[in-house]
Amino acid sequence: MGGEYWAERWKDGRIGFHEGRPNRWLEQHLSRLGARRRVLVPLCGKTEDMAFLASRGHQVVGVELVEDAARAFFTEHGLSPEHSAAGPFQVLEAGGVRILVGDFFATTPELLGGVDALYDRAALIALPADLRRRYAAHLRVLLAEPRQERGLPAEPRQSSAAAGLLVTIEYAQALNDGPPFAVLADEVRRLYGDLELAELGEGVADAPALRAAGVPAGERCWLVRFRETTDVLRYNREAWDREVARANRWTVPATPETIAAARRGEWQMVLTPQKPVPRSWFPTSRAPRCSAWPPGRSAGADLRRGRRA
């Protein structure tokens, strides 16, 4: 289902996926993308949604495999696009809409010129399952939130996290070969569940090919924000792992020799990097109860009795 397949469909006019008007979910939830964004529209065809987005003050960056489809958009809107090249892509641009003609998976943030919003009505559902996983992973690269140095997560900023509107179709896949392919809610959560994901609504799908085949179908609209949700346990685990790699002295476990010496009364307690706490501050007991806590463990060694505490 590569370039020749889609080129043949456009040549034969088998483009039932082209709605010919702005999508109802986009009209209803446009504000969720934010104001004056550079909106990525993957596998854009000649969708009217691009003209709608541009008319609302957004800059549109479409990516389309079939050149005839990209040219048709500008022709049908009475526009004469400027032609240029960006890497392996031919670029057509006019009226606030820029379309890169070529393989979506060859795009990079640099080639796109930077995008900070996503609209996907016909891309995810046009791809078979193996490519859907690859597609979702590639979107993360194109729409990733900026990170601080040293690999530490930046403080979440509402303005920096790209928002995306996603429309999916749901039906019994066994009843139709696709495309469009059925992408059920569970799969959407597997693909984007590590990001901020919210369901915005559902309804009857406007899918002429499925309707003609007698296949009942629904559709669902999602909001995806390309910012990872905070997993506190993972964050702390990874932070301590980095400190271990840096040989931070507070992550070095007590050795058996250190524990044995402490049981003989040869011990120190260090609360600051330079100076032990004076022994005179502690009771005169020969063997105070104290635990040596290996990093990441929930129990320590009882230095007085020689057993686990």
C-alpha positions as CSV (number, residue, x, y, z in Angstrom):
1,M,0.0,0.0,0.0
2,G,2.7,2.4,-1.1
3,G,2.9,5.4,-3.4
4,E,1.6,3.6,-6.5
5,Y,-1.5,2.4,-4.7
6,W,-2.4,6.0,-3.6
7,A,-1.4,7.5,-6.9
8,E,-3.8,5.1,-8.7
9,R,-6.6,6.0,-6.3
10,W,-6.2,9.7,-7.0
11,K,-5.9,9.1,-10.7
12,D,-9.2,7.0,-10.7
13,G,-11.0,9.4,-8.4
14,R,-11.4,6.8,-5.7
15,I,-11.1,9.4,-2.9
16,G,-14.1,8.8,-0.8
17,F,-12.0,9.9,2.2
18,H,-12.0,13.5,0.8
19,E,-14.9,15.2,2.6
20,G,-15.0,18.3,0.5
21,R,-15.8,20.5,3.5
22,P,-14.3,21.3,6.9
23,N,-14.5,18.4,9.3
24,R,-17.2,18.8,12.0
25,W,-14.8,17.8,14.8
26,L,-12.2,20.4,13.6
27,E,-14.9,23.1,13.5
28,Q,-16.1,22.2,17.0
29,H,-12.7,21.9,18.7
30,L,-10.4,24.2,16.7
31,S,-9.7,26.4,19.8
32,R,-8.0,23.5,21.5
33,L,-5.1,23.8,19.2
34,G,-4.3,27.3,20.4
35,A,-4.0,30.5,18.5
36,R,-1.9,31.2,15.4
37,R,-0.1,27.8,15.3
38,R,1.9,26.1,12.7
39,V,-0.3,23.1,12.2
40,L,1.0,19.8,10.8
41,V,-1.5,17.9,8.6
42,P,0.0,14.5,7.7
43,L,-1.2,12.7,4.5
44,C,-3.2,15.8,3.8
45,G,-4.4,15.1,0.2
46,K,-6.4,18.2,-0.8
47,T,-8.5,18.4,2.3
48,E,-10.6,21.5,2.9
49,D,-9.4,21.4,6.5
50,M,-6.2,23.1,5.4
51,A,-8.1,26.1,3.9
52,F,-10.2,26.2,7.0
53,L,-7.2,26.3,9.3
54,A,-5.5,29.0,7.2
55,S,-8.6,31.1,7.3
56,R,-8.5,31.0,11.1
57,G,-5.0,32.5,11.2
58,H,-3.0,29.3,11.4
59,Q,0.0,28.4,9.2
60,V,-0.5,25.0,7.7
61,V,2.2,22.5,6.9
62,G,0.8,19.5,5.0
63,V,2.6,16.4,3.9
64,E,1.3,14.4,0.9
65,L,2.7,11.5,-1.0
66,V,0.8,12.1,-4.2
67,E,1.8,15.2,-6.1
68,D,-1.5,15.4,-8.1
69,A,-3.4,15.6,-4.8
70,A,-1.2,18.5,-3.5
71,R,-1.5,20.4,-6.7
72,A,-5.3,19.9,-6.8
73,F,-5.6,21.7,-3.4
74,F,-4.1,24.9,-4.8
75,T,-5.9,24.6,-8.2
76,E,-9.3,24.2,-6.6
77,H,-8.7,27.3,-4.4
78,G,-7.5,29.4,-7.3
79,L,-4.0,29.7,-5.9
80,S,-0.7,29.6,-7.8
81,P,1.8,28.1,-5.5
82,E,5.5,28.9,-5.3
83,H,7.7,25.9,-5.9
84,S,10.9,25.1,-3.9
85,A,12.7,22.1,-2.5
86,A,13.4,20.9,1.0
87,G,15.7,17.9,1.2
88,P,13.9,15.1,-0.7
89,F,10.6,17.0,-0.8
90,Q,9.1,19.2,-3.5
91,V,7.4,22.1,-1.7
92,L,4.3,23.9,-2.9
93,E,3.2,27.0,-1.0
94,A,0.5,29.7,-1.2
95,G,-2.3,31.2,0.9
96,G,-0.8,30.2,4.2
97,V,-0.6,26.6,3.2
98,R,2.7,24.8,2.6
99,I,2.6,21.2,1.3
100,L,5.7,18.9,1.2
101,V,5.3,16.3,-1.5
102,G,7.0,13.0,-0.4
103,D,7.3,10.3,2.2
104,F,6.0,11.4,5.6
105,F,8.5,9.3,7.4
106,A,11.3,11.3,5.7
107,T,10.2,14.5,7.4
108,T,12.3,16.1,10.2
109,P,11.6,19.1,12.4
110,E,14.0,21.1,10.3
111,L,12.4,20.2,7.0
112,L,9.0,21.1,8.3
113,G,10.3,24.4,9.6
114,G,9.0,23.8,13.1
115,V,5.4,22.8,13.9
116,D,3.5,23.2,17.2
117,A,0.1,21.7,16.5
118,L,-1.3,18.6,14.8
119,Y,-4.5,17.8,12.9
120,D,-5.0,14.2,11.9
121,R,-8.3,13.2,10.3
122,A,-7.1,10.8,7.6
123,A,-3.5,9.8,8.4
124,L,-3.6,7.3,11.2
125,I,-6.6,5.5,9.8
126,A,-5.0,5.2,6.4
127,L,-2.1,3.1,7.8
128,P,-1.9,-0.6,8.6
129,A,-1.2,-1.5,12.2
130,D,2.6,-1.8,11.9
131,L,2.9,1.6,10.3
132,R,0.6,3.1,12.8
133,R,3.1,2.4,15.6
134,R,5.9,3.9,13.5
135,Y,3.7,6.9,12.7
136,A,2.9,7.7,16.3
137,A,6.6,7.4,17.2
138,H,7.6,9.7,14.4
139,L,5.1,12.3,15.5
140,R,6.8,12.5,18.9
141,V,10.0,13.5,17.1
142,L,8.3,16.2,15.0
143,L,6.2,17.6,17.9
144,A,8.4,17.0,20.9
145,E,8.3,19.4,23.8
146,P,11.7,21.1,24.4
147,R,13.9,19.5,27.0
148,Q,16.5,21.0,29.4
149,E,20.1,20.0,29.2
150,R,21.5,16.9,31.0
151,G,18.4,14.9,30.1
152,L,16.2,16.3,32.9
153,P,12.6,17.0,32.0
154,A,11.8,20.7,31.6
155,E,9.1,22.3,33.8
156,P,5.8,21.7,32.0
157,R,4.7,24.8,30.0
158,Q,1.3,25.1,28.5
159,S,2.6,27.2,25.6
160,S,5.3,24.8,24.6
161,A,3.4,21.5,24.5
162,A,2.0,20.9,21.0
163,A,-1.7,20.0,20.9
164,G,-3.2,17.7,18.4
165,L,-6.7,16.8,17.2
166,L,-7.1,13.2,16.1
167,V,-10.1,11.6,14.5
168,T,-10.4,7.8,14.3
169,I,-12.9,5.4,12.8
170,E,-14.2,2.3,14.6
171,Y,-15.8,-0.7,13.0
172,A,-15.4,-4.5,12.9
173,Q,-12.1,-4.8,10.9
174,A,-13.1,-8.3,9.7
175,L,-15.9,-6.7,7.6
176,N,-13.6,-4.6,5.5
177,D,-10.0,-4.7,4.4
178,G,-9.3,-1.0,4.7
179,P,-8.3,1.7,4.3
180,P,-9.8,3.4,6.2
181,F,-8.6,1.0,8.9
182,A,-10.4,0.6,12.2
183,V,-8.5,2.2,15.1
184,L,-10.2,1.4,18.3
185,A,-10.0,3.4,21.6
186,D,-7.7,0.8,23.2
187,E,-5.2,1.2,20.4
188,V,-5.2,5.0,20.6
189,R,-4.4,4.6,24.3
190,R,-1.6,2.2,23.5
191,L,-0.2,4.6,20.9
192,Y,-0.5,7.8,22.9
193,G,-1.3,6.8,26.5
194,D,2.1,8.1,27.7
195,L,1.1,11.6,26.6
196,E,-1.8,13.8,27.8
197,L,-4.8,12.2,26.0
198,A,-8.4,13.1,26.3
199,E,-11.5,11.9,24.4
200,L,-13.6,14.8,23.1
201,G,-16.6,13.0,21.5
202,E,-17.9,10.3,19.4
203,G,-20.6,9.8,16.7
204,V,-21.5,8.1,13.4
205,A,-18.6,8.0,10.9
206,D,-18.9,9.8,7.6
207,A,-17.2,7.1,5.6
208,P,-18.7,6.6,2.1
209,A,-16.7,3.5,1.3
210,L,-17.8,1.7,4.5
211,R,-21.4,2.9,4.1
212,A,-21.4,1.6,0.5
213,A,-20.2,-1.8,1.8
214,G,-22.9,-1.9,4.4
215,V,-20.4,-1.7,7.3
216,P,-21.6,0.3,10.3
217,A,-18.9,2.6,11.7
218,G,-18.4,5.2,14.3
219,E,-15.8,7.8,14.8
220,R,-14.1,9.3,17.8
221,C,-12.3,12.6,18.3
222,W,-9.3,12.9,20.6
223,L,-7.1,15.7,22.0
224,V,-3.4,14.7,22.3
225,R,-0.9,17.0,24.0
226,F,2.6,16.1,23.1
227,R,3.9,16.3,26.7
228,E,4.6,13.2,28.7
229,T,2.6,12.7,31.8
230,T,4.7,12.7,35.0
231,D,5.6,9.3,36.4
232,V,7.1,10.3,39.8
233,L,8.5,6.9,40.6
234,R,10.2,6.6,37.2
235,Y,11.5,10.2,37.4
236,N,13.1,9.5,40.9
237,R,14.5,6.2,39.8
238,E,16.1,7.6,36.7
239,A,17.4,10.6,38.7
240,W,19.1,8.4,41.3
241,D,20.5,6.1,38.5
242,R,22.2,9.2,37.0
243,E,23.7,10.1,40.4
244,V,25.0,6.5,40.7
245,A,26.6,6.8,37.3
246,R,28.3,10.1,38.5
247,A,29.7,8.2,41.6
248,N,27.8,10.5,44.0
249,R,29.2,9.5,47.4
250,W,25.6,9.4,48.9
251,T,24.7,6.6,46.5
252,V,27.7,4.3,47.5
253,P,26.4,1.4,49.6
254,A,28.0,0.4,52.9
255,T,30.5,-2.4,52.4
256,P,30.6,-5.5,54.6
257,E,33.9,-4.2,56.1
258,T,32.3,-0.9,57.0
259,I,29.4,-2.7,58.7
260,A,31.8,-5.1,60.6
261,A,33.8,-2.1,61.8
262,A,30.7,-0.3,63.0
263,R,29.7,-3.4,65.1
264,R,33.1,-3.2,66.8
265,G,32.3,0.4,67.7
266,E,34.3,2.0,64.9
267,W,31.7,4.1,63.3
268,Q,31.0,7.6,62.1
269,M,27.8,9.4,61.2
270,V,28.2,11.9,58.4
271,L,25.4,14.4,57.6
272,T,27.4,16.8,55.5
273,P,30.1,16.1,52.9
274,Q,33.0,17.3,55.0
275,K,32.7,16.6,58.7
276,P,31.4,13.7,60.8
277,V,29.0,14.4,63.7
278,P,31.0,14.6,66.9
279,R,30.8,11.3,68.9
280,S,30.1,13.3,72.0
281,W,26.7,14.2,70.6
282,F,25.6,10.6,70.9
283,P,24.8,8.4,74.0
284,T,27.7,6.6,75.6
285,S,26.2,3.2,74.7
286,R,28.9,0.9,73.2
287,A,26.7,-0.2,70.3
288,P,23.9,2.2,69.4
289,R,21.3,0.9,67.1
290,C,22.0,2.1,63.6
291,S,21.1,0.9,60.1
292,A,23.1,0.9,56.9
293,W,20.8,1.5,54.1
294,P,21.8,0.2,50.7
295,P,20.4,2.4,47.9
296,G,17.0,1.3,46.7
297,R,16.4,-1.1,49.6
298,S,13.6,-0.8,52.1
299,A,15.5,-2.5,55.0
300,G,19.0,-2.0,56.5
301,A,21.5,-4.0,58.5
302,D,21.1,-3.8,62.3
303,L,24.7,-3.0,63.3
304,R,24.1,-4.0,66.9
305,R,22.8,-7.5,66.4
306,G,24.2,-8.4,63.0
307,R,20.8,-9.1,61.4
308,R,18.4,-7.5,59.1
309,A,16.4,-4.7,60.6
